[in-house]
């Protein structure tokens, strides 16, 4: 059945892809857009399907599989495997406009690597890197008018999806698979926060456990965070910081291992100069692309950051100590927040956002930490990250791709 559908879809005329970036669409105030699905009536999306694996035919015919978001609904049935058994992976990356009116995609190769790892976990056939990149390119080109003007935090968010789209009742890998790519112009994830975030230290609900799917960017990871997120907001918090719950013992909260937030990684700036984030070796947190980028920036520009860390120490009123700036990815416990002068979180949607406070709720074991709100190190790293994204600061080759380059160049 799926092969018949694929042949029928070939009669559709391919969309003509622009060779250069379009001007932002008229009549849209891009600067006021929230973090949401915005203006779907203006979107196009890519949809490919297969009953086995991905072939050169999918790559060659991809422009024939671009559809209007509002004009063509995704075909699903009640027995769709991903609806019944959660076999859905997704990624998040961004395209943005630079000051010289060019378009840039940031580190899409990292998204490919993460989705490839997830596909193995969910028994989904992973598209080749060339097909993955080409789908990103086609999605951006067909939505070129929705790339916002140059501005703080504004982006065309691109979401690749890989899911089991076949019908079945039993618990088996799907008999059909879909690879999707859709977009939305957005602002910053925590745009509504007028100062640093107020985080809840979640001691009752788990996001992920060792041996589970915590490091896989699958839909279920976010479903597990929803109810705790809604509850913490009722107490006035912006988000949760989750613990590795089996390390929490009542009365010994400080010894508990931390993980990440609902949709962002966390960093601590310690008095020693160590800029640390929970490591990946426990398999319970997502290997964030922005997380990896910040670690690389700290490592490369440690000398530049040293006087900024010293400034943060002075502003915090901490005793002067020998500062040696280093990027670190390792196991982090709650007790280490006592030695943190600044904290921030990272994510594709959030970029880099300061954290002002971390505390438990009234019905939990009492614990509270406060940090410099949007301190010097947080500000400097955000500037460095944005300079890297704009191409004015170089960390490594290959981080930036032009979606209006030739397919061979973009997909390499």
N, C-alpha and C positions, 0 to 999 in steps of 0.2 A: 504493500500500500504506500509506504513512504517513497519508494522509488518512482511510483506513478506520479505522486505529488511533485517530486523534484523535476520530472520531465515536463509536467504541465507548467511549472513555474518558469521554464525556459522561454516560453512564448512571450513573457512579459518583457517589454523593452527596457534595457538597462538605463539607469539614471545617468545623465551626463555629469561627470565630476569636474568641479572647477579646478583650474590649474594654479590659481593663486587664491589667497585668503580673501574672503568677502568683507565688506564693511559691516559693522554690527547692524542688525536689523533696526529699522526706524520704529519709533513709538514704544521702545522698551527701555525702562529705567533699570539697567542692569545692576546699578549700585545698590538698589533697594531689594534685590531678590533674596529671599531667605534660603536656608539649606533645605531644599525640597525638590519635588518634581515640578518644575516651572515651565509654563508655556508648552505643554505637550502637543497642542494643536499645530505647533510649528516644527515638530521633530520628525526625523526619519530614523529608522533603525534597521539593523542587519539581522537576518535570520537564516541560518543554514541548518540542514538536518541530514542525518545519516542513520542507517540501520547497522552499520559495522564500524568503519573507520573513515577518516577524512582523506580525500584524494586530491590530485592536481585539478580535477574537474571543479571541485568546490572553490579552489583558488582562482581558476581562470574565469569562472562564471559569477564571481561574488557581486559584481555590480548589478546583476539581474535579481539579486535577492535583498534589495534595499526597499523598504516599505514605509509608508506614511504611518506614524504612530497612532494617529486618531482615525485613519482610514482603513486600517487592516489590523484587526485584533489578533493576538496570538492564539492559534488553535490549540485548545486543551480539552480534555474530557475528564469526567469524574475519576476514572481509573488511571490517570496520568501518574507515572511512577514517582516523579518528584513531589507531587502533591500528597501522595500516600506515604512515601518512605523517606522524604527529605533529601533526595539525591540532587541537591542544587548547590553549585559553587558560584561565587561571583567575585569580581575584582573591582577596584576603584582606582582610577588614575585621572590625570587632569591635562587638559590642553588650555593654554592661555596665550594672550597676545602680548608681545614685548613692546618696548618703547619705540622700536623702529617698524612697528606694524607687521611683524612676522608672527607666525604661530609656532609654538613649541610644545612637545609632549615630553613629560618628565619621567625618566627611568622605567619605561614600559617593559623592559626586559626583566625587571624584578617581579612585575606582576605576572609575567609569563611563567617564571620559575615557581612562584607560589601556587599558581593555578595548576601547574603540572604536578606538583606534589599532592595537591588536593584531589586531582583526578584519579590518582592511584588509590587513594583512600576510599573514594566513593564509586569505584569501578566504572569510571567514565572514560571514553577514549579522548585523549588530549589532542587538540589540533596541533599541527606543526608550528614552530615559532614563526615561520613565514606567513602561514594563514592567520595566526593570532595577530601579528603586526599589521597585516594587510586589512583585516577586519577593522582594527582601530583606525587605520588611515581612511578607509572608505566611510566609516561612521562620522569621522570629523569632517571630511570633505563634503559629505552630503548635508551636514549641519553647520557649514562654515559661517552662515549668517548669525548663528547663535554664540559664536565665540565673543565674549564680552570685550569691551574696550580695555585698555591697560588700566589697572586699578587694584588697590589693596584687597587681596583675598578673592577677587572675582576670577571665575574659571568656567570652562566648559567641562563639566564632570562627565567622564566616560565610564560606563559600567559594562564590562564583559560578563557574560553568564554562560555556564555550561551545565546542562541539566538532562535528566532522564525524561524524555517527552513521550515515550511509548506507553501503551495501555497494558496493564496486567494487574492481577489480584495478589499473586504470590510474592514473597520476598526474594526477588532475584534482580540482577542488573537489568536495566531497562532494555527492551527490544528496539528502542529508537532513541536517538539523542539529538539535542538541539544546541547550537552555539549561537548566542545572541550578543548584540552590541547596541546599547542604547545610550542616550546622552541627556544631560540637563544643564542649562546655565545656572550657576548657583553663586551664593555668597559663602561666607565662612560658617563652619558648623556651629561654633559657639559665638556667633555674632551678637546674640542678645545679652551676653555677659558683659557688663560695663566695667568690671574690674576682674581680678583673678578669680578662678573657679573656687567654689566651696564644695569639697568632695566628701562623700560619705564613705567611711571604712566599713565595708559590708562584712559582717561576721556571721550571718545566718544562711545566706544563699550562695551557692557556688556557680561560677561561670563555666569552669572546666576542671577536670581532675587529671592526674597523671595516668597515662595509658589511654586517654580519650582523644577527643577531636579538637582540643583547644588551640592547636597550631594550624588547623585547617580552616580556611576562610569559606565556611559553608553556612547556609542559612540558619541551621540549628544553633550555632554559636550565638547569634543575635537574638533568637527567640528566647533562649535561656536568660538573657540579660533584661528582657523587657519588663517583666513584673517587678523585679527589684529596682529598676530605673524609675518606674512610675511611683513606687512607694517612697523612694528617697526624695523625689521632687516634692512630695507632700510635706516633708520635713524641712524644706527650704534648700536642699542641696541641688547642685547642678548635675551630678553624676555619682556613680559608685566607683570605688577602687576595690577590686575583688581580691580575696585571699585565696591561697591554696588551702582550702578549708580543712583538709585532713592534718594540716600543721598547726591548727588553732586549738589550744587547750585553754579552757576557762581560767582566768587569773594569770595567764602567760601570753597575753595578746602580743606583747612586744617581740616574742620569739617567732611569730607567724611569718610565713613567706608570702610576699605580695605577688600579684600577677599583673593585671592591667585594668583599664577602665572598660566601660561597655563597648566603646568603639575607638579607643585610642591607647597608645603606649604611654608610660610615665617615666620621667627622668628626675633624679635628685642631683642637686649641686651640693656636694659635701664641703665642709670647711677645709679639708685637705687639698681641694682642687679637683678631686675625682668627680667626674660627671658620669653617673651610673644609671643604668636601666636594667630591669630584670632580664636575665639571660634566656636563651632559647633551648638550652640543653634539657630542661625538665619537660619540654613538649606541651606546655600548658598555655602559652601565649602566642599571638600571631606575630610573624616576622614582618613588622611594618616597614614599608618602603621609606617613609619619612624618618622612622626610627634609625634605619640603617644609614640614611643620608646624614643625620645629625652625628652619629658616631664617627663617620668618616670625616666630617667637617671638624669635629673636636680634635681628632687625631692629627689632622694635617695642620690645623691652625692653633695648636696648643700654646705656642709662645705668644701669639697675638691675644689669646684669651687670658693669659696669666694676670696682667694688671687689672683686667675686668673682674676676675674672681676676687682679687685683693680689694677692689672697690666695693664689691658686694659684701665681703667680710666686714669692712669698715661700716657700711650702712646698716648691717644687721646688729652691730654692737658686739660682735664676737671678738674674743681675744685673738690678737694677731698670731698667725702660725705660719710655718713654712708651707708655701703653696706649690704644688706640682700638678699641673693640669694634665689629666689623662682621661681618655674615653674608656668606659668599662661596661661590659655586659656579663652579669653574674647573678647569682642568687642574692636577693635583697630581702631583709626582714623589716618588720615595722619599727624596730628599735632604731634603725638608721635614720629615720626622719628626725630624731633628736639632734643629729649632726648636720642636717640639711639647712642651708641658708636660702636656697631657692628650689622650687619645684616647677615643672611644666609638663605638659602632655603633647604628644605629636600624633599626626595622622594626615592622610591625604586631604581629607575635608577640613580638618582643624588647622593644618600647618603646624604652628607651635603656639600654644596657649598657656599663659601663666596660671599657676595654682596658688591660691592665697591661704587656704585652710584645708586641713584634713581632720575629720572627727567622726566619732561614732554617734548613733542616734540615742535619744533619752532612754530607750529600753534595752540598751546594750552595755557591755563593759566600757566604762568611761575611758576615753582617750581623745586627746586633742593636740594638734600641732599647727603652728602658724609660721608663714614664710614671708619674705619680702614680696610684696605684690608687684609683679612685672619688674623684677630686679634687673640689674645691669647685664648679667650673664644671659638671662632669658631674652632680653631685648637684642643683645649682640648676636646671639645664635639665630634669632628670627631674621635679622638683617642679613647675616651670612647665608642663610638658607635661601632667602629671596634673591640675593645677588647670584647665587649658584643657579637658581632657576632661570634668571634673566640672562645668564651667560657672561656676566661681568666678573664672576669669581669662578675659577676652575678648580675642581677637586680631582676628578678623574675624567678620562675620555669616555664618550658614549652615553653620558647622562641625558643629553638633550637630542631630540629628533624633530625634524621638520616634516609635518604631515603633508606638505605640498611639494616635497622632493619626489623624485621618481620612486616607484614601488621598490625597485632593487635597492636604492639607497636607504629608504625608510625601513625596510624589512630586514636589512642585513644584521 
